[in-house]
Amino acid sequence: MKNNKETKQTKVSFIERVGSKIPDPVIIFICLYIFVMIITGLFGGTTFKTLGQDGSSVAYEIKNMFKTENVLWIFNNALLTNWLAYAGGILGTILIVMFGIGIAEESGLLAALIRKVGGNIPERLLPYLLVFLGIMSNIATDAGYIILIPLAGLLYLGLKKNPLIGMFAAFAGVSAGFSANLVPATVVDIIVGKNAQVFAESQGVPFVSYLGKPINPFMMHYIFMIASTVLLVLIGGFITNRFIRPKFEKISYTVPADFQIDEYGVTKEEKKALKWAGLGFLLSLAICVFIAMGPLATYVDETGSKVMPYLDNIILLITFVFFTSGLFYGVAIGKFKNSNDVVTSMSKQIGGMGYVIVLTFFSYNFLALLTYSNLGTYITYLGANLLEVLNLAKSPTLLIIGFIIITAIINLFVGGLTTKWMLLGPIFIPMLYQANSTMTPDVVAAAYRLADSSTNIITPLMSYAGVILIYMKKYKEDFTVGNLITAMFPYSITFLISWTLLLLAFIGFKIPLGF
């Protein structure tokens, strides 16, 4: 028994030693950029074909990025397109959110709420709550990454506990549990479900469940996602309490100089100010609802597709709610005596975003290069071929496991749920169905969703990985991407295995995945 424990400790320390050797993300992306350039120079001109959405063959060619026209592309797009406009302007979104967070934090609202909430929830239950809120935050697409995770850190800081513990739990829920939810017809449901229907019907695959029943593309995973939410919350909370908390309770952390919670109780003045903050919250929420039902209301475009502008702008709306609530609290408590105090509070948060600006320049340019050169598509193509070579047709269980493993590995190198689904879906939906009729579109799509989500938290190539690292460096300056990967690894692997077993249990017991 003693030897086993010693072996386990040795393994853990080895993982940590390896993780600590991983350089800063900025250096990683610079090196990867150079590496991809070299690869495209060596394999430029290589052609390959994948299946398109309609089942037709789509030809791709790896571009030699040393050619004149491609070098011009690098320089012409580095600033505006590849950096500032990457993924719809993620950088701008992050900076805007910091305005709202800055007001809420500097006013003292967050600290007061933390004391009030923290005093009513047992510490052992907090990780479960944070994982749950992280999963549910995906209703608002990426809001959880840039709002919930830093708030989780503040919550633990208010409890005089290591803020990293809460941030790990929230990160696991937001990112590793990205596809789970209790709310039907989320953005992920729409993207995955509708395209699965297109991929299937265009290639002669019946769009029915593995039980042979007709399915709604937006609801075909609803039962499975409810069960997934419960499973991931229980596992995520357990991992946090059993493994993360005991370790990080012993690790020192930095308390920001401007964050002071001497008395854990809420004063009479703060209670009064919280009521004003509540009024500001309700007022701003009413305005957001009005806008969502008015100028940003859902409509059908000329192609017949449903467009939901309010979801596209959900982070801006949430920021407005934070801003207004913080403003009302700050005025009521006497923190904001004039407009200059408000502006100072906003700019203070932005002042600490220098590293994020540097990091995103290199990371977003690398990800854009990977896409433009078609090297990312080629990685996906190789993964698909590997699964086909393995010849797992006789067993649906092996097919599911094989597909999940391949997708999870690809996810470490190629980010973006939609992008990968557009590449993998048209290939695997007909291929796996032809191999085994149990592999219907709903099964393949469910396997894809859980695989895509589970490994998000252990790759530095994920769009928000660098931003998450910055949040954590606020409390521990020497915290590295290796430390982050090491901490999140238990969540990732456990989520992947347990989530896979849940899907297999659904199929084994013939439980419908949805409607």
C-alpha positions in Angstrom: 0.0 0.0 0.0 2.8 2.4 0.9 4.6 1.7 -2.4 1.4 2.4 -4.3 1.1 5.8 -2.6 4.7 6.6 -3.2 4.3 5.7 -6.9 1.2 7.9 -7.2 3.0 10.8 -5.6 6.0 10.3 -8.0 3.7 10.3 -11.0 1.9 13.5 -9.9 5.2 15.2 -9.2 6.4 14.1 -12.6 3.4 15.6 -14.3 3.9 18.8 -12.4 7.6 18.9 -13.3 6.7 18.5 -17.0 4.0 21.1 -16.8 6.3 23.6 -15.2 8.6 23.3 -18.2 6.0 24.5 -20.6 6.9 28.1 -21.6 4.7 31.2 -21.5 1.8 31.0 -24.0 3.2 34.0 -25.9 6.4 32.0 -26.5 4.3 28.9 -27.4 2.4 30.7 -30.1 5.5 32.3 -31.5 7.2 28.9 -31.8 4.0 27.3 -33.2 3.7 30.1 -35.8 7.3 29.5 -37.0 6.7 25.7 -37.0 3.5 26.0 -39.1 5.3 28.2 -41.5 8.1 25.7 -42.0 5.6 22.8 -42.3 3.7 24.7 -45.0 7.0 25.3 -46.8 7.8 21.6 -46.8 4.3 20.3 -47.6 2.9 23.3 -49.6 0.9 22.1 -52.6 -0.2 18.8 -50.9 -3.8 18.2 -51.9 -6.5 16.2 -50.1 -10.3 15.8 -50.3 -13.1 15.8 -47.7 -16.8 15.5 -47.9 -18.8 18.7 -48.1 -22.1 19.4 -46.4 -24.0 18.0 -49.4 -21.9 14.9 -49.7 -19.9 16.2 -52.6 -16.1 16.1 -52.6 -14.3 19.3 -51.5 -10.6 19.7 -52.6 -8.1 21.4 -50.3 -4.5 22.3 -50.8 -1.9 23.1 -48.1 -0.7 26.6 -48.9 3.0 27.4 -48.9 3.0 30.4 -46.7 6.4 31.5 -48.1 4.9 32.3 -51.5 4.6 36.1 -52.2 0.8 36.2 -52.2 0.7 34.4 -48.8 3.4 36.5 -47.2 1.3 39.5 -48.3 -1.7 37.9 -46.7 0.2 37.6 -43.4 1.1 41.3 -43.4 -2.2 42.6 -44.8 -4.3 40.8 -42.2 -2.1 40.6 -39.1 -3.6 43.6 -37.4 -7.2 44.2 -38.4 -8.5 40.8 -39.5 -6.4 38.2 -37.7 -6.1 40.1 -34.4 -8.7 42.7 -33.8 -11.5 41.0 -35.8 -10.6 37.4 -34.9 -13.7 35.3 -34.1 -16.0 38.3 -34.4 -13.8 40.6 -32.3 -13.1 38.5 -29.1 -10.5 41.0 -28.0 -12.9 43.9 -28.1 -15.5 41.9 -26.3 -13.1 41.1 -23.5 -12.1 44.8 -23.1 -15.7 46.0 -23.1 -16.7 43.5 -20.5 -13.9 44.8 -18.3 -15.7 48.2 -18.2 -18.7 46.6 -16.6 -16.7 44.4 -14.3 -14.5 47.4 -13.4 -17.5 49.4 -12.2 -19.0 46.4 -10.3 -15.7 45.6 -8.6 -14.5 49.1 -7.9 -17.8 50.2 -6.5 -17.6 47.4 -3.9 -20.7 45.7 -5.2 -18.9 42.4 -5.9 -17.2 42.3 -2.5 -20.6 42.9 -0.8 -22.4 40.2 -2.8 -19.6 37.8 -2.2 -19.9 38.3 1.6 -23.6 37.9 1.4 -23.6 34.8 -0.8 -20.5 33.2 0.8 -22.1 33.5 4.2 -25.1 31.5 3.1 -23.5 28.7 1.1 -21.4 26.0 2.8 -17.9 26.0 1.4 -18.1 22.3 0.3 -21.1 23.1 -1.9 -19.5 26.0 -3.6 -17.6 24.0 -6.2 -20.8 22.2 -7.2 -22.6 25.6 -7.6 -19.7 27.1 -9.6 -19.6 24.1 -12.0 -23.3 24.3 -12.4 -23.3 28.0 -13.1 -20.4 27.5 -15.5 -22.4 24.9 -17.5 -25.5 27.1 -17.5 -23.5 30.2 -18.5 -23.1 28.7 -21.9 -26.7 29.8 -22.7 -24.9 33.2 -23.2 -22.2 31.6 -25.4 -18.8 32.8 -24.2 -20.0 35.0 -21.3 -18.9 32.4 -18.7 -15.2 32.7 -19.7 -14.9 36.4 -19.2 -17.4 37.0 -16.4 -18.0 33.9 -14.2 -14.4 32.7 -13.9 -13.0 35.9 -12.4 -16.1 36.2 -10.2 -15.5 32.7 -8.9 -12.0 33.8 -7.9 -13.4 36.8 -6.1 -15.9 34.6 -4.2 -13.1 32.4 -2.9 -11.0 35.4 -2.1 -13.9 36.8 0.0 -13.9 33.4 1.9 -10.2 33.9 2.5 -9.5 30.8 0.5 -7.2 30.4 -2.5 -9.1 32.0 -5.4 -7.6 29.6 -7.9 -9.8 26.8 -6.4 -13.0 28.5 -7.4 -11.7 29.5 -10.8 -10.7 25.9 -11.6 -14.2 24.7 -10.8 -15.8 27.5 -12.8 -13.5 26.9 -15.8 -14.3 23.2 -15.7 -18.0 24.0 -15.9 -17.8 26.7 -18.5 -15.4 25.0 -20.9 -15.2 21.3 -20.2 -19.0 21.2 -19.8 -19.6 23.4 -22.8 -22.2 21.2 -24.4 -24.3 20.3 -21.4 -27.2 22.4 -20.2 -30.7 22.3 -18.7 -32.1 24.7 -21.2 -33.3 23.3 -24.6 -32.4 24.7 -28.0 -29.2 26.5 -27.0 -26.8 27.9 -29.6 -24.8 24.7 -29.5 -28.0 22.6 -30.0 -28.9 24.7 -33.0 -25.5 24.6 -34.6 -24.8 20.9 -34.1 -28.4 19.7 -34.6 -29.4 21.6 -37.7 -26.1 20.9 -39.5 -26.4 17.2 -38.5 -29.7 17.1 -40.3 -28.2 18.8 -43.4 -25.2 16.4 -43.4 -27.5 13.3 -43.0 -30.3 14.2 -45.5 -27.9 15.4 -48.2 -26.1 12.1 -48.1 -29.1 9.7 -47.9 -28.8 9.0 -44.1 -32.2 8.8 -42.4 -32.5 11.6 -39.8 -33.9 9.5 -37.1 -32.8 8.5 -33.6 -30.9 5.3 -33.0 -34.3 3.9 -31.7 -35.7 4.6 -35.2 -37.9 7.6 -34.2 -38.1 11.0 -35.9 -36.1 13.7 -34.1 -36.1 17.4 -33.9 -32.6 18.8 -34.7 -32.8 21.3 -31.8 -34.1 18.8 -29.2 -32.4 15.6 -30.2 -30.0 15.6 -27.3 -32.1 17.3 -24.6 -32.6 14.3 -22.3 -28.9 13.4 -22.6 -27.8 17.0 -21.9 -29.9 17.1 -18.7 -28.3 13.9 -17.5 -24.9 15.3 -18.6 -25.4 18.4 -16.5 -26.2 16.4 -13.4 -23.2 14.1 -14.0 -20.7 16.8 -14.6 -21.8 19.0 -11.7 -21.4 16.0 -9.3 -18.0 15.0 -10.8 -16.7 18.5 -11.1 -17.6 19.4 -7.5 -16.1 16.1 -6.2 -12.8 16.6 -8.0 -12.6 20.1 -6.6 -13.2 19.1 -3.0 -11.3 15.8 -3.2 -8.2 16.8 -5.2 -8.0 20.5 -6.0 -8.9 22.1 -2.7 -6.5 20.0 -0.4 -3.6 20.8 -2.7 -4.2 24.5 -3.4 -5.2 25.4 0.2 -1.5 24.9 1.0 -0.3 27.1 -1.8 0.2 30.8 -1.2 -1.6 33.4 -3.3 -1.7 37.2 -3.6 -4.5 39.4 -2.4 -4.8 42.5 -4.6 -4.1 45.6 -2.7 -7.4 47.2 -3.5 -9.4 44.2 -2.3 -10.2 44.4 1.4 -12.8 42.4 3.3 -11.9 42.9 6.9 -15.3 42.0 8.2 -17.2 39.2 6.6 -20.6 40.5 7.5 -22.6 43.0 5.5 -23.0 46.4 7.1 -26.3 48.3 7.3 -25.0 50.8 4.7 -24.0 48.0 2.4 -27.4 46.4 2.7 -29.0 49.7 1.7 -26.6 50.0 -1.2 -27.4 46.4 -2.3 -31.0 47.3 -2.5 -30.1 50.2 -4.8 -27.9 47.8 -6.8 -31.0 45.5 -7.1 -33.0 48.4 -8.4 -30.3 49.1 -11.0 -30.2 45.4 -11.9 -34.0 45.3 -12.5 -34.0 48.5 -14.4 -31.1 47.4 -16.7 -32.6 44.0 -17.1 -35.9 45.6 -18.2 -34.0 47.7 -20.7 -32.2 44.6 -22.0 -35.5 42.7 -22.4 -37.0 45.7 -24.3 -34.0 45.8 -26.6 -34.1 42.0 -27.1 -37.8 42.2 -28.1 -37.4 45.3 -30.2 -34.3 46.3 -32.2 -32.5 42.9 -31.4 -35.6 40.7 -31.9 -35.4 37.4 -33.6 -36.1 37.4 -37.4 -35.9 35.2 -40.4 -33.4 36.3 -43.1 -33.7 36.0 -46.9 -32.3 32.5 -46.8 -35.0 31.3 -44.4 -32.6 31.0 -41.4 -33.5 32.2 -38.0 -31.3 35.1 -36.8 -31.1 36.0 -33.1 -29.3 39.4 -32.7 -29.8 39.5 -29.0 -27.7 36.3 -28.6 -25.0 37.8 -30.8 -24.9 40.8 -28.5 -25.6 39.0 -25.2 -22.2 39.9 -23.7 -22.7 43.6 -24.3 -26.1 43.3 -22.6 -24.6 41.5 -19.6 -21.9 44.1 -19.4 -24.6 46.8 -19.3 -26.3 45.0 -16.4 -23.0 44.9 -14.5 -22.3 48.5 -15.2 -25.7 49.8 -14.1 -25.8 47.6 -11.0 -22.3 48.7 -10.0 -23.1 52.4 -10.7 -26.2 52.3 -8.5 -24.3 50.6 -5.7 -21.3 52.9 -6.0 -23.4 56.1 -5.8 -25.5 54.7 -2.9 -22.4 53.7 -0.9 -20.6 57.0 -1.6 -17.8 55.4 -3.7 -18.7 57.4 -6.8 -19.0 61.0 -5.9 -18.7 62.3 -9.5 -18.4 61.1 -13.1 -14.6 61.1 -12.9 -14.7 58.4 -10.2 -16.8 56.2 -12.7 -14.3 56.7 -15.5 -11.4 56.0 -13.2 -12.9 52.7 -12.1 -13.4 51.5 -15.7 -9.9 52.5 -16.8 -8.3 50.8 -13.8 -9.4 47.4 -15.0 -8.2 48.0 -18.5 -4.8 49.0 -17.2 -4.1 45.4 -16.2 -4.9 44.0 -19.7 -1.5 44.7 -21.3 -0.5 41.1 -21.3 -3.8 40.0 -22.8 -3.3 42.4 -25.7 0.2 41.0 -26.4 -1.0 37.4 -26.0 -4.0 37.7 -28.3 -1.9 39.3 -31.0 0.3 36.2 -31.4 -2.4 33.5 -30.5 -5.1 34.9 -32.9 -2.6 35.3 -35.7 -1.4 31.7 -35.2 -5.0 30.4 -35.3 -5.8 32.4 -38.4 -2.6 31.0 -40.1 -3.7 27.5 -39.2 -7.0 28.0 -40.9 -5.8 30.0 -43.9 -3.0 27.5 -44.7 -5.5 24.6 -44.6 -3.2 22.8 -42.2 -5.9 22.7 -39.5 -8.2 21.1 -42.0 -5.5 18.6 -42.9 -5.1 17.6 -39.2 -8.8 16.9 -39.1 -8.6 14.9 -42.4 -5.8 12.8 -40.9 -7.9 12.1 -37.8 -10.8 11.0 -39.9 -8.6 8.7 -42.0 -7.1 7.1 -38.9 -10.6 6.2 -37.5 -11.5 4.6 -40.9 -8.2 2.6 -40.9 -8.9 1.2 -37.5 -11.9 -0.7 -38.9 -14.2 -0.7 -35.9 -17.4 -1.3 -37.8 -18.6 -4.4 -36.0 -18.9 -2.8 -32.6 -20.9 0.5 -32.1 -19.3 0.8 -28.7 -15.8 0.8 -30.2 -17.0 3.1 -33.0 -18.2 5.6 -30.4 -15.1 5.4 -28.3 -12.8 5.6 -31.3 -14.7 8.7 -32.7 -14.6 10.3 -29.2 -10.9 9.8 -28.8 -10.1 11.1 -32.3 -12.2 14.2 -31.8 -10.8 14.9 -28.3 -7.3 14.7 -29.7 -8.1 16.9 -32.7 -9.6 19.4 -30.3 -6.2 19.9 -28.7 -4.9 21.3 -32.0 -7.9 22.7 -33.8 -10.3 24.9 -31.8 -13.8 26.0 -32.5 -16.8 23.7 -32.1 -18.5 24.9 -35.4 -15.4 24.7 -37.5 -14.6 21.1 -36.6 -18.2 20.0 -36.9 -18.4 21.4 -40.4 -15.3 19.3 -41.3 -16.0 16.1 -39.2 -19.8 15.9 -39.5 -20.1 15.4 -43.3 -17.5 12.7 -43.1 -18.5 10.7 -40.0 -22.3 10.9 -40.1 -22.6 8.8 -43.3 -19.4 6.8 -42.7 -20.3 5.6 -39.2 -24.0 5.0 -40.2 -22.8 2.8 -43.1 -20.5 1.0 -40.8 -23.2 0.3 -38.2 -26.8 1.4 -38.4 -26.8 2.1 -34.6 -24.6 5.1 -35.4 -27.4 7.4 -36.3 -26.9 11.2 -36.6 -28.0 11.9 -33.0 -25.4 9.4 -31.6 -22.6 10.7 -33.7 -23.4 14.3 -32.8 -23.7 13.5 -29.1 -20.3 11.8 -29.2 -18.8 14.8 -31.0 -20.2 17.3 -28.4 -18.8 15.6 -25.4 -15.4 15.0 -27.0 -15.1 18.5 -28.2 -16.0 19.9 -24.7 -13.9 17.7 -22.5 -10.4 18.6 -23.7 -11.0 22.4 -24.0 -9.4 23.0 -20.7 -6.1 21.3 -21.3 -5.0 23.0 -24.5 -3.2 26.3 -24.7 -4.7 26.7 -28.3 -8.2 27.3 -26.9 -9.3 30.9 -27.7 -9.7 31.9 -24.1 -6.9 29.9 -22.5 -4.6 32.9 -22.4 -7.3 35.1 -20.9 -8.0 32.5 -18.2 -4.3 32.4 -17.4 -4.2 36.2 -16.9 -7.1 36.0 -14.5 -5.2 33.4 -12.4 -1.9 35.3 -12.6 -3.6 38.1 -10.8 -3.5 35.9 -7.6 -0.3 34.0 -8.3 2.1 35.8 -10.5 4.3 32.8 -11.3 1.3 30.7 -12.4 2.1 29.2 -15.8 0.2 27.5 -18.6 1.8 24.2 -17.5 0.3 24.8 -14.0 -3.1 25.4 -15.5 -3.0 22.2 -17.7 -1.8 20.2 -14.7 -4.6 21.5 -12.5 -7.3 21.0 -15.1 -6.2 17.5 -16.3 -8.2 15.6 -13.7 -11.4 17.4 -14.7 -10.7 16.8 -18.4 -10.0 13.1 -18.2 -12.7 12.3 -15.7 -15.3 14.3 -17.7 -14.3 12.5 -20.9 -14.5 9.0 -19.4 -17.6 9.5 -17.3 -19.4 11.4 -20.1 -18.5 8.6 -22.6 -19.8 6.0 -20.2 -23.0 7.9 -19.8 -23.6 8.0 -23.6 -22.8 4.2 -23.8 -25.3 3.6 -20.9 -28.0 5.6 -22.8 -27.5 3.4 -25.9 -27.1 0.2 -23.9 -30.3 0.7 -22.0 -32.1 2.1 -25.1 -32.8 5.5 -23.5 -33.7 8.2 -26.0 -31.1 11.0 -26.2 -33.8 13.6 -26.9 -37.0 14.2 -28.8 
